[in-house]
C-alpha cells in the first residue's frame, strides 16, 4: 500500500473554538404594515439581497427602479392581498446597512418570492394579478400570472419583465435557478411552478393542475421551451428547483395523481423508483397527496426519473427551497407530512440512515397533554422530514424526522462547502432538542391567541428552527430556535437559507417575525431599518458557523502483489476498503499506469471494493482505488507485478 493522496475541498475555519457559534448578526427590516422576506441571494463580497412582499408605502426606496408602492394598505389587518407589492433590498454584508431598496409591482396583488444573481444582474420571480405590473409597461394577466423580472445589481433599472400567463391561474414560489455554461453571466433561467390553464406555452393541461418547468433566455427573458409534470389530478412543482450534474434540472413538488410515474416514465424505469406507488389517498381526508421529486434533462426533453415520496395522508414538499443537490447528484429534499399514525395509516417512508426515525404522534399541547382529535389536533399533526435520494431516484439513502410534538413546517435546504446539510423553517414544538451552541436553546411561548389566525390554535406562535446535519443525516451538528413571543399573524418563521461558495463557513437565513419590537420577549436583533410596524417584518440572520468538518474517507487499496506465472492471462483479485464516519461513499477502481503493450483493463466490479481484473501482458500495473463523499476525493494505489516464474527464480524471490 502506497501513501494516501487526498484532494481536500475543506476550507479553514473562521473560529478556533470548534464548539462555539460566532459572529451571528440579526437584521430587522420593514415599514409600518406587513413585510415578508421569502428569498435571498449572497454576493461574493458578502452583501446580501432579499426579496418578498410588502403592504407598506414607507420602505426607504430612493433613487431606484420603483420608489413608490402602487396600492399600499392603510388600515392594519390581515393579508389584504390586493395591497401587496414585491420588494427587493440590498444590504452591506459587513455593516448590515441598507444600500438600496425598490418596490416591484403594479396596482393589484404582486408577490416576489425568490431571486438569483449573476455577475451583473438580479433575476426575481413571483406572482402578479396586475395589468400594469412594472415600470416598462408589461400588461395583461388572467388571474394570477408568473413573472420574471431582471434588474441591475444597483436596483436602478428593470431590464425586462416576462409574464407567464394562460387562461387560468399560474403560480410560483421559490422555483428559480440559473444555468451558466462556464460563464459568469447566466445563460438560461429555469422556473418551476404550476398551471391550471388549459393551454400554456404550446402544451395542454394533463389533469386539474400541472407542475411546470420553463426555460428562458437570461439575456432577454424570452421563453425557449417548457415541460408539464403531472397526471390525472392536481400537481405542482412549486416546492423548488435546483441544477445538478450535466446541468440536469431537479424539482420537488406535490401530487394527487396516481398515474404520475406512468405519464413520464416507461414501465421498466418506473418500477425501479424509490417509491413506485401513490400513497396519498383516503376518502375521509379533505386533501391528501404525496410529495414527488423529478430529474429532467437540461433541454427539458427527457424526464430521467420521478418518484413519489409519501404515506397515506397529506404529504408535500416544502413550499420554499425544498431541494438541494450535492456534487454526486444526490437530492436532499424537505417535506412536510401528516402520515405519522402507525395505527391507521401508511407511514411516510423513513429509509436508510438518519438521526430520528420516530414520528411525533399524537400531538401534544405546550403543557405536554395529548390533544384530542379536532381542528386544533389536525393542525398540529405535521412533522417535517428530510430525505436523501440517490442520483437515479431509485433509493432513499437517508431520512430523518425534523421537529417535535406539535406543528412543524420546513422551508429551505442547502448544502455547504463541507457537505453539511442546513435546513430552516418554523416550529410550534417546545420539546425539540438543541445543540450546545444554539442561539436560543428553548422555544419562546406565544403571548396569546393570534389576532388574525390561520389556525384555530390558541397556542399558535412558531419560532424559527435552524438545523445542520452530516451528509448522511446520521449526526445532528447544530440546532437552534430563534424567535420572540409574538403571534399576531403567523409567528416567527425562517423561509430561505442561502450560501455562497466563495464565503466558507457562513450561512444566511431570510424570514419573518411578527413579534412586536416592545414585546416582553422580543425577537433578538442587532440592528433595525425602517419604521417596523405590525403585523410582521422581514428578518435576515447571518451566521459564521463552526467548522464541523466533513470527515475524510479512509481508503486502502490493499497490499502490493507480485504474481508469477508461466502462462497468461491471469486473474487478479483486488481487495480494497473504504470507510467514512459521516457521509455516503462512491468508490471506483481505475488504472493509473499500464506496462507497454498492454491492452485495456476491465474491472469486474468497478464500483465495488472487491473486484477482479484479467491481465494479458507481463509487467507492472499501478491501480487506483478512489472514494468520494461529495466533498472529499481520496485515493490509494497498489502495484501489481506480473512476472514469469523464471524471473522470480533469477532474482531470488523464492
VOTIMI-665523 format. One line per field, with one value per residue (C-alpha): chain; residue in three letters; y, x, z. Coordinates in Angstrom, 1 decimal. Layout:
<rs>
c = [A_...]
r = [ALA_...]
yy = [Y_...]
xx = [X_...]
zz = [Z_...]
</rs>
This chain:
<rs>
c = [A_A_A_A_A_A_A_A_A_A_A_A_A_A_A_A_A_A_A_A_A_A_A_A_A_A_A_A_A_A_A_A_A_A_A_A_A_A_A_A_A_A_A_A_A_A_A_A_A_A_A_A_A_A_A_A_A_A_A_A_A_A_A_A_A_A_A_A_A_A_A_A_A_A_A_A_A_A_A_A_A_A_A_A_A_A_A_A_A_A_A_A_A_A_A_A_A_A_A_A_A_A_A_A_A_A_A_A_A_A_A_A_A_A_A_A_A_A_A_A_A_A_A_A_A_A_A_A_A_A_A_A_A_A_A_A_A_A_A_A_A_A_A_A_A_A_A_A_A_A_A_A_A_A_A_A_A_A_A_A_A_A_A_A_A_A_A_A_A_A_A_A_A_A_A_A_A_A_A_A_A_A_A_A_A_A_A_A_A_A_A_A_A_A_A_A_A_A_A_A_A_A_A_A_A_A_A_A_A_A_A_A_A_A_A_A_A_A_A_A_A_A_A_A_A_A_A_A_A_A_A_A_A_A_A_A_A_A_A_A_A_A_A_A_A_A_A_A_A_A_A_A_A_A_A_A_A_A_A_A_A_A_A_A_A_A_A_A_A_A_A_A_A_A_A_A_A_A_A_A_A_A_A_A_A_A_A_A_A_A_A_A_A_A_A_A_A_A_A_A_A_A_A_A_A_A_A_A_A_A_A_A_A_A_A_A_A_A_A_A_A_A_A_A_A_A_A_A_A_A_A_A_A_A_A_A_A_A_A_A_A_A_A_A_A_A_A_A_A_A_A_A_A_A_A_A_A_A_A_A_A_A_A_A_A_A_A_A_A_A_A_A_A_A_A_A_A_A_A_A_A_A_A_A_A_A_A_A_A_A_A_A_A_A_A_A_A_A_A_A_A_A_A_A_A_A_A_A_A_A_A_A_A_A_A_A_A_A_A_A_A_A_A_A_A_A_A_A_A_A_A_A_A_A_A_A_A_A_A_A_A_A_A_A_A_A_A_A_A_A_A_A_A_A_A_A_A_A_A_A_A_A_A_A_A_A_A_A_A_A_A_A_A_A_A_A_A_A_A_A_A_A_A_A_A_A_A_A_A_A_A_A_A_A_A_A_A_A_A_A_A_A_A_A_A_A_A_A_A_A_A_A_A_A_A_A_A_A_A_A_A_A_A_A_A_A_A_A_A_A_A_A_A_A_A_A_A_A_A_A_A_A_A_A_A_A_A_A_A_A_A_A_A_A_A_A_A_A_A_A_A_A_A_A_A_A_A_A_A_A_A_A_A_A_A_A_A_A_A_A_A_A_A_A_A_A_A_A_A_A_A_A_A_A_A_A_A_A_A_A_A_A_A_A_A_A_A_A_A_A_A_A_A_A_A_A_A_A_A_A_A_A_A_A_A_A_A_A_A_A_A_A_A_A_A_A_A_A_A_A_A_A_A_A_A_A_A_A_A_A_A_A_A_A]
r = [UNK_UNK_UNK_UNK_UNK_UNK_UNK_UNK_UNK_UNK_UNK_UNK_UNK_UNK_UNK_UNK_UNK_UNK_UNK_UNK_UNK_UNK_UNK_UNK_UNK_UNK_UNK_UNK_UNK_UNK_UNK_UNK_UNK_UNK_UNK_UNK_UNK_UNK_UNK_UNK_UNK_UNK_UNK_UNK_UNK_UNK_UNK_UNK_UNK_UNK_UNK_UNK_UNK_UNK_UNK_UNK_UNK_UNK_UNK_UNK_UNK_UNK_UNK_UNK_UNK_UNK_UNK_UNK_UNK_UNK_UNK_UNK_UNK_UNK_UNK_UNK_UNK_UNK_UNK_UNK_UNK_UNK_UNK_UNK_UNK_UNK_UNK_UNK_UNK_UNK_UNK_UNK_UNK_UNK_UNK_UNK_UNK_UNK_UNK_UNK_UNK_UNK_UNK_UNK_UNK_UNK_UNK_UNK_UNK_UNK_UNK_UNK_UNK_UNK_UNK_UNK_UNK_UNK_UNK_UNK_UNK_UNK_UNK_UNK_UNK_UNK_UNK_UNK_UNK_UNK_UNK_UNK_UNK_UNK_UNK_UNK_UNK_UNK_UNK_UNK_UNK_UNK_UNK_UNK_UNK_UNK_UNK_UNK_UNK_UNK_UNK_UNK_UNK_UNK_UNK_UNK_UNK_UNK_UNK_UNK_UNK_UNK_UNK_UNK_UNK_UNK_UNK_UNK_UNK_UNK_UNK_UNK_UNK_UNK_UNK_UNK_UNK_UNK_UNK_UNK_UNK_UNK_UNK_UNK_UNK_UNK_UNK_UNK_UNK_UNK_UNK_UNK_UNK_UNK_UNK_UNK_UNK_UNK_UNK_UNK_UNK_UNK_UNK_UNK_UNK_UNK_UNK_UNK_UNK_UNK_UNK_UNK_UNK_UNK_UNK_UNK_UNK_UNK_UNK_UNK_UNK_UNK_UNK_UNK_UNK_UNK_UNK_UNK_UNK_UNK_UNK_UNK_UNK_UNK_UNK_UNK_UNK_UNK_UNK_UNK_UNK_UNK_UNK_UNK_UNK_UNK_UNK_UNK_UNK_UNK_UNK_UNK_UNK_UNK_UNK_UNK_UNK_UNK_UNK_UNK_UNK_UNK_UNK_UNK_UNK_UNK_UNK_UNK_UNK_UNK_UNK_UNK_UNK_UNK_UNK_UNK_UNK_UNK_UNK_UNK_UNK_UNK_UNK_UNK_UNK_UNK_UNK_UNK_UNK_UNK_UNK_UNK_UNK_UNK_UNK_UNK_UNK_UNK_UNK_UNK_UNK_UNK_UNK_UNK_UNK_UNK_UNK_UNK_UNK_UNK_UNK_UNK_UNK_UNK_UNK_UNK_UNK_UNK_UNK_UNK_UNK_UNK_UNK_UNK_UNK_UNK_UNK_UNK_UNK_UNK_UNK_UNK_UNK_UNK_UNK_UNK_UNK_UNK_UNK_UNK_UNK_UNK_UNK_UNK_UNK_UNK_UNK_UNK_UNK_UNK_UNK_UNK_UNK_UNK_UNK_UNK_UNK_UNK_UNK_UNK_UNK_UNK_UNK_UNK_UNK_UNK_UNK_UNK_UNK_UNK_UNK_UNK_UNK_UNK_UNK_UNK_UNK_UNK_UNK_UNK_UNK_UNK_UNK_UNK_UNK_UNK_UNK_UNK_UNK_UNK_UNK_UNK_UNK_UNK_UNK_UNK_UNK_UNK_UNK_UNK_UNK_UNK_UNK_UNK_UNK_UNK_UNK_UNK_UNK_UNK_UNK_UNK_UNK_UNK_UNK_UNK_UNK_UNK_UNK_UNK_UNK_UNK_UNK_UNK_UNK_UNK_UNK_UNK_UNK_UNK_UNK_UNK_UNK_UNK_UNK_UNK_UNK_UNK_UNK_UNK_UNK_UNK_UNK_UNK_UNK_UNK_UNK_UNK_UNK_UNK_UNK_UNK_UNK_UNK_UNK_UNK_UNK_UNK_UNK_UNK_UNK_UNK_UNK_UNK_UNK_UNK_UNK_UNK_UNK_UNK_UNK_UNK_UNK_UNK_UNK_UNK_UNK_UNK_UNK_UNK_UNK_UNK_UNK_UNK_UNK_UNK_UNK_UNK_UNK_UNK_UNK_UNK_UNK_UNK_UNK_UNK_UNK_UNK_UNK_UNK_UNK_UNK_UNK_UNK_UNK_UNK_UNK_UNK_UNK_UNK_UNK_UNK_UNK_UNK_UNK_UNK_UNK_UNK_UNK_UNK_UNK_UNK_UNK_UNK_UNK_UNK_UNK_UNK_UNK_UNK_UNK_UNK_UNK_UNK_UNK_UNK_UNK_UNK_UNK_UNK_UNK_UNK_UNK_UNK_UNK_UNK_UNK_UNK_UNK_UNK_UNK_UNK_UNK_UNK_UNK_UNK_UNK_UNK_UNK_UNK_UNK_UNK_UNK_UNK_UNK_UNK_UNK_UNK_UNK_UNK_UNK_UNK_UNK_UNK_UNK_UNK_UNK_UNK_UNK_UNK_UNK_UNK_UNK_UNK_UNK_UNK_UNK_UNK_UNK_UNK_UNK_UNK_UNK_UNK_UNK_UNK_UNK_UNK_UNK_UNK_UNK_UNK_UNK_UNK_UNK_UNK_UNK_UNK_UNK_UNK_UNK_UNK_UNK_UNK_UNK_UNK_UNK_UNK_UNK_UNK_UNK_UNK_UNK_UNK_UNK_UNK_UNK_UNK_UNK_UNK_UNK_UNK_UNK_UNK_UNK_UNK_UNK_UNK_UNK_UNK_UNK_UNK_UNK_UNK_UNK_UNK_UNK_UNK_UNK_UNK_UNK_UNK_UNK_UNK]
yy = [0.0_3.4_6.7_8.1_11.0_13.4_16.1_18.5_20.9_21.8_25.4_26.7_27.6_31.2_30.3_28.3_27.2_24.4_24.3_27.9_29.7_33.0_36.3_36.0_39.1_39.6_42.4_43.5_45.4_46.8_49.5_50.4_47.5_43.9_42.7_39.2_38.1_35.0_34.6_35.9_35.7_36.4_38.2_37.3_40.3_39.3_41.7_40.1_40.8_39.9_39.8_39.3_41.3_44.4_46.2_49.3_52.6_53.8_51.5_53.6_53.1_56.1_56.5_53.0_51.4_51.8_54.2_54.1_51.4_51.2_50.4_50.3_49.1_51.9_50.1_47.4_44.0_40.5_39.8_42.1_40.8_43.4_45.7_43.6_44.8_42.9_44.5_43.9_45.3_45.0_45.3_45.7_42.4_44.0_46.8_45.4_48.8_49.3_50.1_50.4_49.2_49.1_48.2_45.8_45.6_47.2_48.3_44.9_41.9_41.3_39.0_38.3_35.0_34.3_35.8_34.6_36.7_36.5_38.9_41.9_41.3_40.1_37.7_37.7_35.7_35.7_36.1_39.1_40.0_43.5_44.7_47.5_45.4_47.2_50.4_49.3_48.6_44.9_44.2_41.6_38.9_36.4_35.9_35.0_35.1_34.2_37.0_37.0_40.4_41.2_44.2_45.8_45.0_48.6_48.3_51.3_49.6_46.9_45.4_43.3_41.6_38.4_37.3_33.6_33.6_31.4_31.3_30.3_30.5_30.2_30.1_30.0_30.4_29.9_28.0_29.8_28.8_29.8_27.9_29.5_27.3_28.1_31.8_34.5_35.6_33.5_31.7_30.3_31.0_28.0_28.5_25.8_26.3_25.2_26.0_25.4_26.9_24.6_25.6_27.3_27.8_25.3_22.4_21.2_20.6_17.0_17.0_19.6_21.4_20.6_21.3_23.4_23.9_26.7_27.6_31.2_33.1_35.1_37.9_38.9_36.8_35.0_31.6_28.8_25.8_24.2_20.9_19.9_17.5_15.9_13.2_12.9_15.2_18.2_18.5_21.3_21.9_25.0_23.2_24.2_23.7_23.1_22.3_19.3_17.3_17.8_20.9_18.5_20.1_18.7_19.7_19.0_19.3_17.6_15.4_14.0_11.9_8.2_7.9_10.4_8.0_6.2_9.6_10.3_7.0_3.7_0.8_-0.7_2.5_3.4_0.0_0.9_4.2_4.7_4.8_3.4_3.6_6.7_6.6_9.8_8.9_8.2_9.0_10.6_13.1_16.6_16.7_14.0_13.7_12.8_14.7_14.0_14.6_14.6_14.9_16.4_16.9_20.5_20.8_19.7_16.9_13.9_13.1_10.9_10.0_10.8_9.3_9.6_10.4_10.0_7.9_7.5_11.0_14.5_14.8_17.5_19.1_22.3_25.3_27.1_25.9_22.3_20.7_20.9_18.7_17.6_17.0_13.4_14.1_13.1_15.1_16.4_17.1_18.7_17.6_18.0_15.0_14.0_10.3_9.8_7.4_3.8_2.5_3.6_5.0_4.0_6.0_8.3_6.1_6.7_4.5_4.5_6.3_9.2_10.8_10.4_7.7_8.3_10.5_12.6_11.1_12.0_15.8_17.5_21.0_23.1_21.6_18.1_16.9_14.8_16.8_15.4_14.9_18.0_21.1_22.0_18.4_18.2_21.4_20.1_16.8_18.0_16.6_17.8_15.2_15.5_12.8_11.9_10.2_8.6_10.1_7.8_8.3_4.6_4.6_6.6_6.7_8.6_10.3_12.0_13.4_17.1_18.7_17.9_17.0_20.0_21.5_21.9_23.4_23.1_25.9_25.7_23.3_24.0_22.2_24.0_23.5_20.9_18.8_19.9_20.0_23.1_23.5_26.1_26.5_27.1_25.1_25.3_22.4_23.2_19.8_19.9_19.3_21.9_21.8_23.5_26.3_27.2_30.9_30.1_26.8_27.0_27.7_31.1_30.6_32.9_35.6_34.6_33.6_35.1_38.3_37.2_33.4_30.9_28.1_27.8_27.1_29.4_28.4_29.0_31.2_29.4_30.1_29.8_26.4_26.1_22.7_21.2_17.6_15.5_14.5_11.1_12.6_10.3_13.3_16.5_19.1_22.2_23.2_26.4_28.1_31.8_33.9_36.1_35.8_37.3_35.5_38.4_36.8_33.5_33.8_33.8_31.7_31.1_31.0_30.6_29.5_30.6_30.2_31.5_29.0_31.8_32.6_29.4_28.7_31.2_30.9_33.5_32.9_35.1_35.0_36.9_37.9_39.2_39.8_43.4_45.5_46.2_42.7_41.2_38.6_40.4_38.8_39.2_41.7_43.5_46.4_47.5_49.5_51.1_52.0_48.4_48.3_45.3_42.7_41.5_42.5_40.9_39.4_38.2_36.1_35.9_33.2_32.5_28.8_26.4_24.2_20.8_19.4_16.6_13.6_12.5_8.9_6.3_4.3_1.2_-0.3_-3.4_-4.8_-4.7_-8.0_-9.9_-12.7_-15.3_-17.3_-19.2_-18.5_-15.7_-14.5_-14.4_-13.2_-10.8_-10.4_-6.8_-6.2_-2.6_-1.0_2.5_3.9_7.2_8.1_10.8_10.6_8.5_7.0_6.4_4.1_3.3_1.3_2.7_2.1_4.7_3.1_0.2_-1.6_-1.1_-3.3_-4.0_-3.8_-2.2_-3.5_-4.3_-4.4_-7.0_-4.6_-1.1_0.5_-2.2_-2.5_-6.2_-6.6_-8.6_-7.9_-10.1_-9.4_-10.5_-8.9_-9.2_-6.0_-3.6_-2.3_0.7_0.5_3.3_2.8_6.1_7.1_10.3_11.6_14.6_16.9_15.0_12.8_10.3_7.5_4.8_2.9_-0.6_-2.1_-5.4_-7.0_-10.0_-11.8_-15.2_-17.9_-17.8_-14.1_-14.9_-17.6_-15.5_-12.7_-15.0_-14.1_-17.7]
xx = [0.0_1.4_0.9_-2.6_-3.3_-6.0_-7.8_-9.3_-12.1_-12.4_-11.7_-10.1_-12.5_-13.1_-13.1_-10.5_-13.1_-15.0_-17.8_-18.8_-21.1_-19.6_-20.4_-24.1_-26.0_-29.7_-31.2_-34.9_-36.3_-39.8_-42.3_-45.5_-47.5_-46.7_-43.4_-42.2_-38.8_-39.2_-35.9_-32.4_-29.0_-25.5_-22.9_-19.2_-18.3_-20.8_-23.5_-27.0_-30.1_-33.6_-36.9_-40.5_-43.7_-44.8_-48.1_-46.2_-45.7_-42.8_-40.0_-36.8_-36.8_-35.0_-33.4_-34.2_-36.4_-39.7_-39.7_-43.4_-45.9_-48.7_-51.6_-50.5_-52.5_-53.5_-55.6_-53.9_-55.3_-54.6_-53.3_-55.3_-53.5_-54.7_-52.3_-49.2_-46.2_-43.0_-39.8_-36.0_-33.5_-29.6_-27.6_-23.9_-22.5_-20.1_-22.1_-25.6_-26.8_-29.3_-27.7_-30.9_-34.5_-37.0_-40.7_-41.7_-45.3_-48.5_-51.8_-53.1_-51.6_-47.9_-45.7_-42.0_-40.8_-37.2_-34.2_-30.9_-27.9_-25.1_-22.2_-24.3_-28.0_-30.8_-33.4_-36.6_-39.8_-43.2_-46.9_-49.0_-52.6_-51.7_-52.2_-49.6_-47.0_-43.7_-42.1_-41.6_-45.3_-45.9_-49.7_-52.4_-53.0_-55.8_-55.9_-52.5_-49.6_-45.9_-43.4_-39.7_-38.0_-34.4_-32.8_-29.4_-27.4_-27.7_-31.5_-31.9_-33.1_-35.6_-34.1_-37.2_-40.2_-41.7_-45.2_-46.2_-49.9_-52.6_-56.4_-56.4_-54.2_-50.4_-48.4_-44.8_-42.9_-39.2_-38.8_-36.0_-32.4_-29.8_-27.6_-24.2_-22.4_-19.0_-19.6_-20.1_-23.2_-26.3_-27.3_-30.7_-33.3_-35.4_-38.7_-40.7_-44.3_-47.8_-50.5_-54.3_-54.5_-56.0_-53.1_-49.9_-46.7_-47.9_-48.8_-52.2_-53.4_-52.8_-55.1_-56.7_-53.5_-49.9_-46.4_-44.5_-40.8_-39.9_-36.6_-36.0_-33.1_-31.4_-30.4_-33.9_-36.4_-37.8_-39.3_-37.3_-39.4_-41.3_-42.5_-45.6_-45.2_-48.4_-51.0_-54.8_-55.3_-53.6_-49.9_-47.5_-43.7_-43.6_-41.5_-38.2_-35.8_-32.0_-29.3_-27.1_-24.6_-24.8_-27.0_-29.9_-32.9_-34.2_-37.7_-39.7_-43.5_-46.7_-49.2_-52.6_-52.2_-52.0_-50.6_-47.8_-45.0_-46.6_-47.2_-43.5_-41.5_-41.5_-42.9_-39.4_-37.9_-41.0_-40.7_-37.2_-38.1_-37.7_-41.4_-43.4_-47.0_-49.1_-49.8_-51.8_-55.4_-58.0_-61.7_-62.1_-59.4_-60.3_-56.9_-54.3_-51.4_-47.7_-44.5_-42.5_-39.0_-38.1_-34.8_-35.1_-32.5_-31.3_-33.2_-36.4_-36.9_-36.4_-37.7_-34.8_-36.6_-39.6_-40.6_-43.4_-42.5_-45.3_-47.7_-51.4_-52.3_-51.2_-47.6_-45.9_-42.5_-41.8_-43.2_-39.8_-36.4_-37.3_-34.5_-30.6_-28.2_-24.8_-21.7_-22.6_-26.2_-28.0_-31.1_-31.8_-35.5_-37.5_-41.1_-44.0_-46.1_-49.3_-48.6_-47.5_-50.0_-48.8_-52.1_-54.3_-52.0_-49.2_-46.3_-44.1_-41.2_-38.2_-35.5_-31.7_-29.6_-30.9_-30.8_-34.5_-36.9_-39.9_-42.9_-44.5_-47.9_-50.2_-49.5_-49.4_-50.1_-47.4_-48.0_-47.4_-51.0_-52.2_-54.6_-58.0_-59.0_-60.5_-59.4_-56.6_-55.4_-55.3_-53.3_-50.7_-50.1_-47.4_-43.9_-41.1_-38.9_-35.5_-34.9_-31.8_-32.3_-29.6_-28.6_-31.0_-34.0_-34.2_-33.3_-33.9_-30.3_-31.2_-34.1_-34.8_-37.8_-37.4_-39.4_-41.4_-44.8_-46.6_-46.9_-43.6_-43.1_-39.9_-38.8_-35.4_-32.5_-28.9_-25.5_-22.4_-18.8_-18.1_-21.1_-23.2_-26.9_-28.6_-32.4_-34.7_-38.4_-40.6_-42.0_-44.7_-43.0_-41.4_-39.7_-37.1_-33.5_-31.0_-27.2_-24.8_-24.0_-27.7_-28.6_-31.7_-31.9_-35.7_-38.9_-40.5_-44.1_-46.5_-48.3_-51.9_-54.1_-53.3_-55.1_-55.5_-55.3_-54.8_-55.1_-57.7_-54.9_-54.6_-51.0_-50.0_-46.9_-43.9_-40.3_-37.6_-35.8_-32.4_-30.6_-27.4_-26.8_-23.9_-24.1_-25.7_-28.0_-26.6_-25.4_-27.1_-24.3_-26.3_-29.9_-31.3_-34.6_-34.9_-37.9_-40.0_-43.3_-45.4_-48.1_-50.1_-50.2_-48.3_-45.5_-41.7_-40.6_-37.4_-38.1_-34.9_-31.4_-28.5_-24.8_-22.0_-19.3_-16.7_-17.5_-17.0_-18.4_-21.2_-25.0_-27.7_-31.3_-34.2_-37.6_-40.2_-41.1_-44.5_-43.1_-43.6_-40.4_-41.6_-42.6_-41.7_-39.7_-38.7_-37.2_-33.4_-32.0_-28.7_-29.9_-33.2_-34.0_-37.4_-40.4_-41.1_-44.8_-47.0_-48.2_-44.8_-41.3_-38.6_-35.5_-32.1_-29.8_-26.1_-24.1_-20.4_-20.7_-18.5_-16.3_-17.8_-15.6_-16.9_-14.9_-12.3_-12.8_-10.3_-9.2_-7.0_-6.4_-4.8_-1.3_1.0_1.1_3.9_2.4_4.5_3.0_4.3_1.1_-1.3_-4.0_-4.1_-7.0_-6.0_-8.2_-8.4_-9.3_-9.8_-11.7_-13.2_-15.0_-16.5_-17.9_-20.4_-21.0_-22.0_-19.3_-18.8_-15.9_-14.3_-11.3_-9.2_-5.9_-3.2_-0.3_-0.1_3.0_4.0_2.0_-0.8_-4.4_-7.2_-8.0_-11.6_-12.7_-15.4_-17.0_-15.6_-17.6_-17.0_-14.1_-13.8_-13.1_-11.1_-9.1_-7.7_-4.1_-2.8_0.7_3.7_4.7_3.8_0.3_-0.5_-4.1_-6.0_-8.9_-10.8_-13.5_-15.7_-18.1_-19.3_-16.8_-13.5_-11.9_-9.3_-7.4_-4.9_-2.7_-1.3_1.4_0.5_3.7_3.1_6.3_7.4_8.5_12.0_12.3_11.4_13.9_16.6_16.0_15.8_12.2_11.6]
zz = [0.0_-1.0_0.8_0.6_-1.7_-0.5_-2.5_0.0_-0.6_3.1_3.9_7.1_9.9_10.9_14.6_16.5_19.1_17.3_19.9_19.7_17.2_16.5_14.8_14.4_13.2_13.0_10.9_11.0_8.1_7.4_7.1_9.0_7.7_6.8_5.2_4.5_3.3_1.2_-0.7_-0.9_-2.5_-1.3_-3.4_-3.5_-1.3_1.4_0.5_0.5_-1.4_-0.1_-1.8_-0.7_-0.5_1.4_2.3_3.4_1.5_3.6_2.8_2.2_-1.6_-3.0_-6.5_-7.6_-10.3_-8.4_-5.4_-4.6_-3.6_-6.1_-3.8_-0.1_2.8_5.1_7.8_9.9_9.1_7.9_4.4_2.2_-0.9_-3.3_-1.3_-1.8_-3.8_-4.3_-3.0_-3.3_-0.9_-0.9_2.4_3.1_4.3_6.8_8.5_7.6_6.4_3.6_0.2_-1.8_-1.9_-4.7_-5.0_-7.7_-8.8_-10.1_-8.8_-7.8_-6.0_-6.5_-4.5_-5.1_-3.8_-4.8_-6.7_-8.2_-9.3_-11.8_-12.2_-13.3_-12.7_-10.4_-11.6_-9.4_-9.7_-8.1_-9.0_-10.1_-10.9_-12.0_-15.6_-15.0_-13.3_-13.8_-14.9_-18.5_-19.2_-19.3_-19.2_-19.3_-16.7_-16.5_-12.7_-11.2_-13.6_-13.0_-13.6_-14.2_-13.8_-14.5_-12.7_-12.5_-9.4_-8.2_-8.3_-10.6_-13.7_-14.7_-17.8_-18.6_-17.2_-18.7_-17.7_-18.0_-18.2_-19.7_-19.5_-15.8_-12.7_-12.7_-9.5_-8.4_-5.1_-4.8_-8.1_-9.9_-10.8_-13.3_-15.7_-16.5_-19.1_-17.7_-17.8_-15.1_-16.9_-16.8_-20.0_-19.0_-16.3_-15.2_-13.4_-11.6_-10.6_-11.5_-14.1_-14.3_-17.8_-20.5_-22.8_-21.9_-23.9_-26.5_-24.2_-22.9_-19.4_-18.2_-15.2_-13.0_-12.4_-13.7_-12.5_-15.0_-15.7_-18.1_-19.7_-20.7_-22.2_-19.4_-21.8_-22.9_-20.9_-24.0_-23.4_-25.1_-24.1_-21.2_-19.8_-17.9_-15.0_-13.9_-14.1_-13.9_-10.9_-9.1_-9.4_-8.5_-8.9_-6.7_-4.0_-5.5_-8.3_-8.5_-11.0_-10.7_-12.9_-16.7_-15.9_-15.2_-13.5_-10.3_-9.0_-5.9_-5.5_-4.6_-6.4_-6.1_-9.3_-9.0_-12.6_-12.3_-12.9_-15.8_-17.5_-17.6_-17.4_-19.2_-17.1_-16.7_-15.4_-13.2_-11.5_-10.2_-8.5_-4.7_-4.3_-7.2_-5.7_-4.9_-1.2_-0.5_-0.8_1.9_1.2_4.7_4.0_2.8_1.0_0.6_-1.7_-1.9_-2.4_-5.5_-6.9_-10.6_-12.5_-16.0_-18.7_-19.2_-22.5_-20.7_-23.3_-21.0_-17.5_-16.2_-13.0_-11.0_-7.7_-5.1_-1.5_0.9_3.0_3.1_4.3_3.4_2.2_0.2_-0.4_1.4_-0.4_-0.3_-1.5_-0.9_-2.8_-2.9_-5.0_-3.9_-6.1_-6.7_-7.9_-4.7_-4.0_-0.5_-0.2_2.5_3.0_5.5_6.4_8.2_7.5_11.1_12.8_12.5_13.9_11.0_8.2_5.9_7.3_5.4_4.3_6.6_4.9_5.3_7.8_9.9_13.3_14.1_12.8_15.1_14.2_16.9_17.1_18.8_19.0_22.4_23.7_25.2_28.7_27.3_27.3_24.4_22.1_21.3_17.7_16.1_14.3_16.6_16.8_13.0_12.5_15.0_13.1_10.7_11.1_8.8_7.0_5.3_2.7_0.6_-2.8_-4.8_-8.2_-10.1_-7.8_-7.0_-3.3_-0.2_1.2_4.4_6.1_9.4_11.1_12.0_14.7_17.8_19.2_17.6_14.2_12.3_8.8_6.8_4.5_2.9_2.5_1.3_1.4_2.4_1.3_3.9_2.9_6.0_5.2_6.6_6.8_8.2_8.8_11.8_14.7_17.4_19.3_22.6_23.0_20.3_21.5_20.6_20.5_23.0_20.6_19.8_19.5_21.6_23.4_24.1_22.4_23.1_24.2_22.4_24.4_23.4_20.5_17.1_16.2_12.5_12.9_10.0_12.6_15.4_17.9_20.9_21.4_17.8_17.5_15.9_16.3_13.6_13.7_12.1_11.9_10.4_9.7_8.5_4.8_5.6_8.2_10.9_13.0_14.2_14.1_15.0_16.0_17.4_18.0_17.1_17.9_20.2_22.0_19.1_17.2_15.7_12.3_11.8_14.3_13.5_10.5_8.6_4.9_2.9_3.7_1.4_1.0_-1.2_-2.2_-2.1_1.5_3.5_7.0_6.7_6.2_5.7_6.6_5.5_7.2_9.1_12.6_14.0_17.4_18.4_19.0_22.5_23.4_26.7_24.8_21.6_18.6_19.1_16.6_16.3_14.1_12.6_9.5_8.8_10.8_11.8_12.1_12.6_11.8_10.6_9.4_7.4_9.1_8.0_10.1_9.2_10.9_10.7_11.5_13.4_11.3_11.8_9.1_6.9_7.8_5.3_3.9_4.9_1.8_1.4_-2.0_-0.5_-0.5_-3.4_-5.4_-7.2_-9.3_-11.1_-13.9_-17.0_-18.9_-19.5_-19.0_-15.2_-13.0_-10.2_-7.1_-5.7_-2.1_-1.3_1.5_2.2_5.2_6.2_9.6_8.4_4.7_1.8_-0.3_-4.0_-4.8_-8.1_-9.4_-12.3_-14.0_-13.4_-15.3_-17.7_-19.0_-22.6_-25.0_-22.6_-23.8_-21.8_-18.4_-17.4_-13.8_-12.9_-10.4_-11.0_-8.1_-5.5_-3.1_-4.1_-7.8_-10.3_-13.4_-16.2_-17.2_-20.6_-20.6_-18.2_-16.4_-13.6_-13.3_-11.0_-10.0_-8.1_-5.7_-5.2_-2.7_-3.0_-0.4_-2.3_-0.8_-0.4_-3.0_-1.6_-3.4_-2.7_-5.2_-5.4_-7.7_-9.3_-10.9_-13.2_-14.0_-15.3_-12.8_-14.4_-13.5_-9.9_-9.6_-11.2_-8.6_-5.7_-4.8_-3.6]
</rs>
